[in-house]
């Protein structure tokens, strides 16, 4: 979660000053952008800017103090260092009073470099703290959670959080076992539709002659065997989310109707002339390259482009192996609770074996291995079927402490049927500390609620 802060924006209407500062700061290893006008520079600064601003005070169009006020309005924790060519104590006091990080009289000296280093360090800490708060908030939120700390997973989570509470339809692409339905449920649970139905449908599992009535519904007598009016999945999910897994398996004739529903947000049951207005979000998923399929004529290109408004690519497990220990511990914890077994930590050989394996079945396969580990107290060798059991004696002290701490937390949740309040009282821990530790070990109180 570390943040690199090496960016500096320099603003001065005098070219010679800008160039001198840029040259000095570049030699110090900073990334420098210079601007003649504060108005122009403002468009390059926002709350996520990983750097600081150095600005002259006396400039046309917008002064340094006016720039400072603009920056303070959207981010009061972004350091702004002001420069002036005139020694004016009153002006310096006013600048610091308005929130300037520091104030220097030209010509500049080494004190400016010291101030820059401190300002950048402060900015780094501010951004890291914001990231940490965001992560903690995400881990405390109700609903589906997605575990992963690798850059690929963090980028995917950032995209999901950006689009979760928007009406945009989403296309999820990922190999078998990567968790496409989990991603779809995350989008639903973290949106305003979370109180409505989430309807999941595997398009490859429904007979072709029934899929139309399954999706759109059918009136009584619409076809042989239609003895009563049937509500389709789209209508049933009104106000919520429809998840269409293996969308590539839908017949071409049905794809035309799907496209119309996506564009018009209306559905007409089989045998009816009356359309029904829909307020739904459609999340489709595929394990193949839909664009390549469309270019081969096996999938409608117009439907592909309609679904592809927001595309989420789930990385395969082999591309995020650093997440394997976290995921294995998470699945083991769930299995231990379900099977009423003690949590048995891995030794270094077993962990190395997990990290070296390519996981063709992805996260689903890892979950199965974790469950076998809890049930049998072993990890079956992933390459050698008759491999001897791997036990857990050679853990470091830190690993043993971590596993012991996690087992205590889980026991407290089991004893209190998932009640965080009672678990905190049992362990005599502040609630925030307990939540932080749950986030650390990927624990979810709802997994421990009594049936």
JOLINFEN-V134021 format. One record per backbone hydrogen bond with DSSP energy under -0.5 kcal/mol. CO is the residue of the C=O (numbers start at 1). NH is the residue of the N-H. E is the energy in kcal/mol with one decimal. If there is no record, write none. Layout:
CO:NH:E + CO:NH:E
This chain:
3:5:-0.6 + 4:6:-0.6 + 6:31:-2.9 + 7:52:-1.8 + 8:10:-0.5 + 8:33:-2.2 + 9:54:-3.3 + 10:35:-2.5 + 11:56:-2.3 + 13:15:-0.7 + 14:18:-2.2 + 15:19:-2.8 + 16:20:-1.8 + 17:21:-2.5 + 18:22:-2.6 + 19:23:-2.5 + 20:24:-2.3 + 21:25:-2.8 + 22:26:-2.2 + 23:27:-2.0 + 24:28:-1.1 + 25:30:-2.3 + 26:29:-1.7 + 30:32:-0.7 + 31:8:-2.8 + 33:10:-2.9 + 35:12:-2.1 + 37:41:-1.8 + 38:42:-1.8 + 39:43:-0.6 + 40:43:-0.8 + 41:44:-2.1 + 42:45:-1.7 + 46:49:-1.6 + 49:51:-1.5 + 50:6:-0.6 + 50:7:-1.3 + 52:9:-2.3 + 53:81:-3.1 + 54:11:-2.7 + 55:83:-2.5 + 57:59:-1.2 + 57:64:-2.6 + 60:62:-2.8 + 63:67:-2.3 + 64:68:-2.4 + 65:69:-2.0 + 66:70:-1.9 + 67:71:-2.5 + 68:72:-2.8 + 69:73:-1.4 + 70:74:-0.9 + 71:74:-0.8 + 71:75:-2.5 + 75:78:-1.4 + 77:79:-0.7 + 79:53:-2.1 + 80:82:-0.5 + 80:101:-2.4 + 80:102:-0.9 + 81:55:-2.7 + 82:104:-2.5 + 83:57:-1.9 + 84:106:-3.2 + 86:88:-0.9 + 88:92:-2.2 + 89:93:-2.5 + 90:94:-2.3 + 91:95:-2.6 + 92:96:-2.4 + 93:97:-2.3 + 94:98:-1.9 + 95:100:-2.3 + 96:99:-0.9 + 102:82:-2.3 + 104:84:-1.7 + 109:112:-1.5 + 109:113:-0.7 + 110:114:-1.8 + 111:115:-2.1 + 112:116:-2.6 + 113:117:-2.2 + 114:118:-2.0 + 115:119:-2.6 + 116:120:-2.6 + 117:121:-1.9 + 118:122:-2.3 + 119:123:-2.4 + 120:124:-2.4 + 121:125:-2.1 + 122:126:-2.3 + 123:127:-2.4 + 124:128:-2.5 + 125:129:-2.3 + 126:130:-2.0 + 127:131:-2.2 + 128:132:-2.4 + 129:133:-2.5 + 130:134:-2.3 + 131:135:-2.4 + 132:136:-2.7 + 133:137:-2.6 + 134:138:-2.3 + 135:139:-2.3 + 136:140:-1.5 + 137:141:-1.3 + 145:147:-0.5 + 150:154:-2.6 + 151:155:-2.5 + 152:156:-1.8 + 153:157:-2.8 + 154:158:-2.2 + 155:159:-1.9 + 156:160:-2.6 + 157:161:-2.8 + 158:162:-1.5 + 159:163:-1.9 + 160:164:-1.8 + 163:166:-1.8 + 169:310:-0.6 + 170:172:-0.5 + 170:284:-2.6 + 171:312:-3.0 + 172:286:-2.3 + 173:314:-2.6 + 175:178:-1.7 + 177:363:-0.6 + 177:364:-1.5 + 179:183:-1.9 + 180:184:-2.1 + 181:185:-2.6 + 182:186:-2.1 + 183:187:-2.2 + 184:188:-1.9 + 185:189:-3.3 + 186:190:-1.9 + 188:191:-1.5 + 191:194:-1.5 + 193:196:-2.3 + 197:199:-0.6 + 197:241:-2.3 + 198:200:-0.6 + 199:243:-3.4 + 201:203:-0.9 + 201:245:-2.6 + 202:205:-1.4 + 207:210:-1.9 + 207:211:-1.4 + 208:212:-0.5 + 210:214:-2.3 + 211:215:-2.2 + 212:216:-3.0 + 213:217:-1.6 + 214:233:-2.2 + 215:234:-2.1 + 216:232:-0.5 + 217:270:-2.9 + 218:230:-3.6 + 219:222:-2.1 + 223:226:-2.5 + 225:227:-1.8 + 226:221:-3.0 + 230:218:-2.0 + 232:236:-2.5 + 233:237:-1.9 + 235:238:-1.5 + 237:240:-3.5 + 240:281:-1.8 + 241:199:-2.8 + 241:243:-0.5 + 242:244:-0.6 + 242:283:-3.0 + 243:201:-2.7 + 243:245:-0.8 + 244:247:-0.5 + 244:285:-2.5 + 245:203:-2.5 + 246:249:-2.3 + 247:250:-1.6 + 251:255:-1.7 + 252:256:-1.1 + 253:257:-0.8 + 254:258:-2.4 + 255:259:-2.3 + 256:260:-1.7 + 257:261:-2.2 + 258:262:-2.4 + 259:263:-1.9 + 260:264:-3.0 + 261:265:-2.6 + 265:278:-2.8 + 267:269:-0.5 + 267:276:-2.9 + 269:272:-2.0 + 270:219:-3.0 + 273:275:-0.6 + 274:269:-0.5 + 276:267:-2.0 + 279:239:-2.8 + 281:242:-2.8 + 281:283:-0.6 + 282:170:-1.7 + 282:284:-0.5 + 283:244:-2.5 + 284:172:-3.1 + 285:247:-2.4 + 286:174:-2.0 + 288:290:-1.1 + 289:293:-2.1 + 290:294:-2.6 + 291:295:-2.5 + 292:296:-1.1 + 293:298:-2.4 + 293:299:-0.6 + 294:297:-1.5 + 300:304:-2.0 + 301:305:-2.2 + 302:306:-1.6 + 303:307:-2.5 + 304:308:-1.9 + 306:309:-0.6 + 307:310:-0.7 + 310:171:-3.0 + 311:313:-0.6 + 312:173:-2.8 + 312:314:-0.6 + 313:315:-0.6 + 316:319:-1.6 + 317:320:-1.8 + 320:323:-2.1 + 321:324:-1.7 + 323:327:-2.6 + 324:328:-3.1 + 325:329:-2.2 + 326:330:-2.0 + 327:331:-2.8 + 328:332:-2.5 + 329:333:-2.1 + 330:334:-1.9 + 331:335:-2.4 + 332:336:-2.8 + 333:337:-1.8 + 334:338:-2.3 + 335:339:-3.1 + 336:340:-0.7 + 336:341:-1.9 + 343:345:-0.6 + 347:351:-2.3 + 348:352:-2.4 + 349:353:-1.9 + 350:354:-2.0 + 351:355:-2.0 + 352:356:-1.7 + 353:357:-1.1 + 359:362:-1.6 + 361:364:-0.7 + 361:365:-1.0 + 362:365:-0.5 + 362:366:-1.9 + 363:367:-2.4 + 364:368:-1.8 + 365:369:-2.1 + 366:370:-2.4 + 367:371:-2.2 + 368:372:-2.2 + 369:373:-2.2 + 370:374:-1.9 + 371:375:-2.3 + 372:376:-3.0 + 372:378:-0.5 + 373:377:-1.8 + 378:380:-0.5 + 383:385:-0.6 + 384:387:-1.8 + 389:391:-0.6 + 396:400:-2.5 + 397:401:-2.7 + 398:402:-2.3 + 399:403:-2.6 + 400:404:-2.5 + 401:405:-2.9 + 402:406:-2.5 + 403:407:-2.4 + 404:408:-2.0 + 405:409:-2.2 + 406:410:-2.6 + 407:411:-2.4 + 408:412:-2.3 + 409:413:-2.0 + 410:414:-2.6 + 411:415:-2.7 + 412:416:-1.5 + 413:418:-3.1 + 414:417:-1.2 + 416:419:-1.1 + 418:420:-0.8 + 419:423:-2.3 + 420:424:-2.6 + 421:425:-1.8 + 422:426:-2.4 + 423:427:-2.3 + 424:428:-1.0 + 424:429:-2.1 + 430:434:-2.2 + 431:435:-2.6 + 432:436:-2.6 + 433:437:-2.2 + 434:438:-2.3 + 435:439:-2.4 + 436:440:-2.0 + 437:441:-1.9 + 438:442:-0.7 + 438:443:-2.6 + 439:442:-0.6 + 444:447:-2.0 + 445:448:-2.2 + 446:449:-1.0
